[in-house]
Amino acid sequence: MHHHPPKLSHCPTDTYSVVGERISWTVPKATDNVGIRDLWLEPRVSDGSRIGPGEHMFRYVAEDCHSNKAECRFLVSVKISESGWPTELKSRTQTDTSVIIGTVLNTINVPF
């Protein structure tokens, strides 16, 4: 019996955004020596989905062919304004209209 869970690499990092921005990230890569049965995102969202202000925890779960699972989690923090953010996040220019992490494979619209 195979008891080793899959490995996930390149998990998205925590993201800070202001309402109205478009958030994107790269889907992590799942590997396992017996093969990956499935890789999914929870909560399940599709491209163009909208989320409101607040702290939103997402996780990718990978399952191998022997039902072993691994996961990685990341936070998407949506604020109404940049007030209270770390200095490095406030330094974004006013012309920035999106937060993009890696290749755009998953996109969520943050409503105004």
C-alpha positions in Angstrom: 0.0 0.0 0.0 1.2 3.5 -0.9 1.2 5.9 2.1 3.1 8.9 0.7 1.0 12.0 0.0 1.5 14.0 -3.2 3.8 17.0 -3.2 2.5 20.5 -4.1 4.9 23.1 -5.4 4.5 26.8 -6.3 1.5 27.3 -3.9 0.1 30.9 -4.4 1.2 33.4 -1.8 -1.1 35.5 0.4 -2.5 38.4 -1.6 -3.8 41.8 -0.6 -6.2 43.6 -2.9 -8.6 46.6 -2.9 -12.2 46.2 -4.1 -12.4 46.6 -7.9 -9.0 44.9 -8.6 -8.5 41.6 -10.5 -6.6 38.9 -8.6 -4.8 36.2 -10.4 -2.4 33.3 -9.5 -0.8 30.3 -10.9 -2.3 26.9 -10.1 0.3 24.9 -8.1 2.0 21.8 -9.5 1.1 18.4 -8.0 3.4 15.4 -8.3 3.4 11.9 -6.9 5.1 8.6 -7.8 1.8 6.8 -8.3 0.1 9.5 -10.2 -2.3 12.4 -9.4 -6.0 11.6 -9.5 -7.3 15.1 -8.9 -6.2 18.7 -8.0 -8.9 21.1 -6.9 -9.4 24.5 -5.3 -11.6 25.1 -2.3 -13.8 27.0 -2.2 -14.5 26.2 -5.8 -14.4 29.4 -7.8 -14.2 29.8 -11.6 -12.5 32.5 -13.7 -14.4 35.7 -13.4 -15.9 34.9 -9.9 -16.4 37.8 -7.6 -15.6 38.0 -3.9 -16.3 40.8 -1.5 -14.2 42.6 1.2 -12.8 40.4 3.9 -10.3 37.6 4.6 -10.8 34.7 2.2 -8.9 31.4 2.8 -8.3 29.2 -0.3 -6.7 25.9 -0.5 -5.6 23.6 -3.2 -5.9 19.8 -2.5 -4.1 17.2 -4.5 -5.1 13.5 -4.3 -3.1 10.6 -5.6 -4.3 7.3 -7.1 -4.2 5.8 -3.6 -6.4 8.5 -2.0 -3.5 10.2 -0.2 -4.0 13.9 0.0 -1.8 17.1 0.3 -2.9 20.7 0.5 -1.6 24.2 0.4 -3.4 27.2 1.7 -3.3 30.9 0.9 -5.2 34.0 2.0 -6.8 36.6 -0.3 -7.4 39.8 1.8 -9.8 42.2 0.1 -10.0 45.7 1.7 -12.1 48.7 0.8 -9.0 50.9 1.1 -5.3 50.5 1.6 -5.6 51.9 5.2 -3.7 49.7 7.7 -1.7 47.8 5.1 2.1 47.3 5.4 4.1 50.1 3.8 5.4 48.0 0.9 1.8 47.3 -0.2 0.8 51.0 0.1 3.6 51.9 -2.3 1.8 50.5 -5.3 1.2 53.2 -7.8 -2.3 54.5 -8.5 -2.1 53.2 -12.1 -1.9 49.6 -10.8 -5.2 47.9 -11.7 -4.4 44.3 -10.8 -2.6 42.0 -8.6 -1.0 39.2 -10.7 0.9 36.3 -9.3 2.7 34.3 -12.0 0.9 33.2 -15.1 -2.8 34.1 -15.2 -4.6 30.7 -14.7 -7.1 31.6 -12.1 -8.8 35.0 -11.9 -11.2 36.4 -9.4 -12.9 39.8 -9.8 -13.3 41.8 -6.6 -16.5 43.8 -6.9 -16.7 47.5 -6.4 
